[in-house]
Amino acid sequence: MKAGDVTISDMMFLRIKNLWTYYKGESLAFQCICLYLFVEFFRPQSIFPVLNFAPWAQILLIVSFLTSFFDNKAGFKMSGMHVLVILFALSIHLSFLVAYDVSWSQEYYIFFIQWLVVMFITTTIVTTKERIYVFFLVLFLCSLKIAAGTSRIWAMRGFGFTDWGLKGPPGYFQNSGELAVLMLLLFPIGYYLYSRYKNDVRWWEKYILLAAAVCPVLTILGSSSRGSQVALMVQICFMFWKKIFRPKVLITFAVVAWIGWSVLPEEQKERFTSAGEDKSSVQRLLYWENAWEMMLEHPALGVGYYNFIPYYTRHYPEDILYGQRAQLPHNIFFQIGTDAGFIGLFFYLLIIISSLTRNLPIKAGNYHPDDEFFLLLWKALKLSVLGFVIAGQFVTIGYYPFLWILITFQSCIMIAYNQHNKSRNNVHGRTSPKVE
């Protein structure tokens, strides 16, 4: 079988030989963007220090961009999401002009710009359903590896409580709070894929899909992240809202909730019961109260990108309960609002709303077997965005890869379907008889 003959059905779910045949037959640009995602999420250079002698992520990203010009499947297609991202980026850059301390904006600029660059390069290269599927598997398996490892650690700990929760690999997901948000991205994807394909795949693939549904939940429970645990419950409610009042489902839901609460360490239960009164909660409330005041005083462009810390430390020293310097505001909306004002926050909200409301352009009568997978993935991506937003009310992850990688996948899928529908219409137009 040649790479050009491999379809999604041939690769579903983990047909290693066919996957490899397709991958090695693809362009260098596509191979490099997949390796880039692998390096960022799997972090082999951190696991094996001998590999950490070069900036692999940057190299792979640059090579994928340069070689995309020689890729006959690549091509940039502007979408509504791209427009919103550009407008948001413009508001961030304008905030540099009014920044309280522009050196902070310059120092942390890479945090903001990196994933926007990744989005534009990826949506230029990952333009077909087959490419999306392989690219998706990289993210899926890397996230599953992290979920399996951290849930195993929590189980070996006897499902006990620690102040630091669980730690992921060095990088974006090392902190327990950010690790839990990654699990919120994986859980709905794993659940929907397991529910649909558990009877259609080989036994070991079935257990991989089951692990993708179970391990993220265990990691979220062991992470000690209250925000992510609340977000998980919201995701579950949205997933089952049509069935939640059926007696069988309601009993099952109650039993699972009881088991989850029983497994939860006593210290974690105390964190929930003391929410709003403990020192950590009080500090967050002070951050939010003063962040809102900062936004009202600087409504257009805020106090400048990444300037919350120096501005807060200078103007609200009496409201710092930990150390001598403020932390970030522990809320994505206050983070964006203080960084880029109501203008930046407006475009950021539009990005989120668009990601939650867009539908796939699948026309009635044109249904293809591959469409079922993408419909499931599309539904899961929306729930992942929802989980990110809920958890983001308690952690500062506005510029972390979570939202940006989700809208990147959505944009790739949308572009691929629009291209497919356009090609189909052109074919039908050429082959249909003329009307005299």
N, C-alpha and C positions, 0 to 999 in steps of 0.2 A: 504494500500500500504506500502511495506517495503522499507527501505532506498536503498537497493540494486536494487530495481525495478524502482526507479525514474530516468527518463531520462531528458535531457535538455528540450525537448519539454514539459514535464510535469511541468517544473519549469518556462517556458517562459511566460510572462516576469517577473511578480512578483506574482507567485502562492504561497502565503505565507505558506499555509498548507503543500504543497509539498516540499517547500524549507526547512521548519523546520523539516519535516520528514527526509529529506536527511541529513541535518546538524547534528541532534542529533544522527543519526545512523552512522556517520562517526567516524574516529579515533580521539583520544585526540590530536594527533599531528596536524591534519588538523584543528580541532576546535580552537586550540591555535594560529595557524598562522593566521587564520581569525580574531581572537580577537586582535592579535597584530596589524594587519593593521587597525582595527577599532580604537584602542587606539591611534595610531600615527596620523590618519587623522581626526577622529571625536573629539578627545581630551576631553572625558567626565570628566577626572580628573581636567581639567582646568575650565570647565563649572560648575562642582559641586565640590567645594574645599573639601567637606567632604570625597570625594573618593581619594584625593591626599595624601594618607598616605603610599604609597608603590610605588616602581619603576615598575609599571605594565608592561610597554613595555619590559623591560629587563627580567622580570619574565616569561612572556608569550613566549618570544623568546627562552629562555633557556629550558622551559618545552617542547616546540614544537620540539626542537632539540633532547632532550633526549628521548622523546617518539616516535620519528620517527623511532628508531631502532626496535620498536615493531609494526610498521605499515606495513602490507603486501602489500600495494599499493605504499609505499615510496621506493625510491632507487635513488641514485645519478647517473646521466648519464652525462658524459662529452660531451660538445658541443664546436663548434668553438668559440662561444661567451664566454664561460667559459675560454677558453685558452687566449683570448684577455684580459679579465678582470684580470686573473692571471698575465699576463705580465705587464699590467698597474700597478697592485698592487706592483709588484716587483720593477718597476722603482720608484714608490713613496717611498718605503722602502729604496732603495739605496740612495735616495736624502737626507735621514737623515744623511748619512755619510759626506755630504758636506754642510750641513745646516749652514747658517750664524749664526743663533741662534737656536740650537736644542731644547731649552726649548719651543719655540713656536710650533715646530713640535710635541713635546710630548703632549703639552696642548690640541691641537686641533686634535689629532690623531683619536678620536672617530668620528669626522665628516666624515672622509674618510672611516674608516673601517666598520662602522655600516651597511651601505646599501649594501656593498659587502657581509657581513655575511648574511644579510637578503636574498640576491639573491640566495646564495648557499643553504640555508636552505629551502627556498620556492621552488626552482626548484627540490629539493629532495622530497618534500611532495606533491606539487600540480602537479600531474602527469597524471591526467585523464581529459577528457573534462568536466565532471560534476563538478569536483573540481575546475577547472579553471573558470567555469561559476559562481559558488558561490563566489569564491574568488574575481572575477571581480566585482560582485554586491556590495561587501563591499566597494571597492574603488569607484565605480560609485556613490553609494548612499551617502557616506560620502562627496565626492567632490560636489555633487549636493546640499547637505545641506548647505555647505559653500557658494556655488554660489547663492542659493536662499536667504540666509540671507544677504549677502553683496549687492546683486542687490536691495533687498528691502530697505536697508539703503540708497542707492544712490537715489532711487525713492522718498523716504520720505524726502530726503534732497532737493528735487526739481530738481534733476539732476544737482546740483551745484558743483562747484570746491572747493577743499581744498588742501592745500599743501601736506598733508599726504595721499591723495587719499582715499583708503578704507583699513580697517584692517581686517585680518582674525583672527581665533582663535589663542591663544598663541602657539608658536611652529614654525614650518617651514614656515607657511603661514601667519604669523602675519603682516609682512611687505607688503606694497602695491605692490611692484614689484614682490615678490615671489608669492603673492596671484594671480596676473594676469597670471603668468606662469602656475599655477595649472589650471586656466580656459582654457588656451591654450591646455592642455591635455584633458579636459572634452569636449570642444566644438565639435571637429570632431566626437568623440564617440557619443555624444548626437544627433548630426545632422544625422549621418548615421543610427542610431537605429530608430530615429523618422521617417525618410523617408521610411525605409523598413517595420516597424512593426506598423505604425499608424493605419492601417485598420485591423490589426489582433489581437489587444489587447482590453481589456475593456476600457471604456471611461476614467476612472481615471488614468489608466496606460498610456494612450495616452497623457494626460496632464503632467504626470511626464516626459515622453520622450520629449515633447515640451519644458518644463522648462529646461531640460538638454541641449537643443540647444540654447535657448534664454538667460537664466540667465547668462551663462558665458560671452556672448557678452556684456551684460549690465555691468557686473563687470569689464571687461577689459576696457570699455569706462570710467567707474567711477574711475578706479584705478590711473589715471593720469600717467600711465607708457607708455611713447612713444614707447619704444622698443617692448612691448607686443602688442600695437595697430598696429604697423607695421607688426609684426609677424602674427597677426590675418588676416590682409589683404593678406599676402602671402599665408596663409592657404586657404583662400577663393578662391584665384586665382587658386591654384593647384586643389582644389575640383571641380571647374567648368571650367577648361581650355578647355575642349572639347566642351563646350556649350556656352562659353562666347561671341562668335561672332554671335550667333543667335539673331535676332532682339528682340524677346520676353525676352530672358535671359539678353541681354545687357540693355534693358530698365529697367527691374526689378533690375538689379545690380546697375544701375545709381540712381534709386529712393531710394533704400536702402542706398546707399552711401550718398546721399543727406540728408536723414533723420538722418543718423548717424552723419554727420557733423553738422547738425542743432542742434541735442541734445547735442553735445559736448560743454562744457562750453567755454566761450570766453578765459578764462585764459589758458585752455588747447590748444586752437588753437594758442595762442601766443607762447606757448612752442614749437610748431612745427615750426612756422615761424622764431623763434629765435634760432633754433637748430644749434649748432656749434659756436654760438656767446655768449650765456649766460654763466654765471660763472660755472654752473654745467657741461655744455658741454666742456668748456675749461679745466676744471679739468680732465675730462675723457680723453681728447686728450693728456694731459700731462702724465697721467697714462700709456696710450697705447704707447706713444712715448718712454718713459723711460723703460717700460716693455720690449719692443723690444730690447732696448740697453742692458738690463739685460740678456736677452736670448742669445744675441750675445756674451756677455762677459763670460757667463756660459752655453755653448751650450749643454753639455752632460746631466747634471742632475739639471740645474737651480741653484737657490740660496737656495734651500731646501724647503721641504713641509711647506706651510703656513708661509713662511718667507718674503713674499712680503712687508708686513707692516714694520717690523723692518729694512729691507734692504733699502727700499725706504726712510723711515724717516731719516736714517743715511746718505745716499748718495745723496738724492735730496730734501733737506729741502726747497730750494728756489721754488720748484714746488709743494708745498702744499698750497692750497688756502683756505682750511677749517681746522681750529684748528692747533694744534702743531704736530699731528701725521697723517700719511697717512692712507687712507682707502684701501680696497681691490681694484683690478684693474678694476672692472666693465666690465669684459669680460671673458668668460669661457676659451678661448684659451690662452689669456695672463695669466690667473690664473694658468692653468695647465703648460704652457710653462715656467713660472718663478718658479713654484714649483718643476717641475721634468724635465726641459729642453726639448730639441727636442725629446729625447727618449720617455719620458712620453707623450708628445703631439702626437707623432706618433701613439702610441697605443690607445690613447684617440680618435683620429680621425678615426682609424680603427674600433673602437667600434661603433661610430656614422655611418660611411659609411656602415658597416655590417647591422646595424639596419634598414637602409633606403633601402637596396638593396636585403635583403633576401626575398624569397618567400616561401609560404606554400607548403609542399610536398603533394599536392592533385593530384592524378593521374586521368587522363581521364577515365571515365567509372566506377570509384569508388566513385562518388559523393553521399554524404549523406545529408539529410535535415539539420543536425546540421552544416554542412560545410558552409552554407550561413552566419550563425551568425559569425563564426570564420573568414571568409573571410572579412566581414565588419569590424570586430574588428581589424584584421590585417592591413587593409587599414587605419583605424582611428589611430592606434598606430604609423604608419609611419608619418602621418601628425602631430601627437602630438610631435614626435621627431623633426620634421622640425620646429614646432613652438618653441620648447625649444631652438634649435640651433639659430634661428633668435633672439629671445628675449635675449638669453645668450650673445649676442654681447654687451649688455648694462647693465647687472647685473652679479654679481659674484655668480653663482649657480652651479659650477662644481661638488661640493660634496653634493648638496642638493638631495633629493630623486627622483626628476623628471626623469632624464635619467635612473637611476638605476631601478626604478620600471617599467619603460616602457620596458627595455630590459629583465627584469625578466619575465614579461608577455609574451613577444615574445619567450623567451627560454622555458617557460612552455608549450606554445602552440606547439612549434616545437618538443619538446620531446614527448608530447602526440601523435602527429600525426606520428612521426617516430615509436613509439611503436605500434600504431594502424596498420600502414602499415606492420610492421614486423610480427605482429600476424596474420594479414590477409594472408600474403604470406605463412606463416608456415601452416596455415589451408588449403590453396589451395594446397600446396605441399603435404600434407598428404593424401588429398582426391582425388587428381588427379590420374588417372590410370597410371601404369608404361608402359613405351614404351619399347618393346622387341627389 
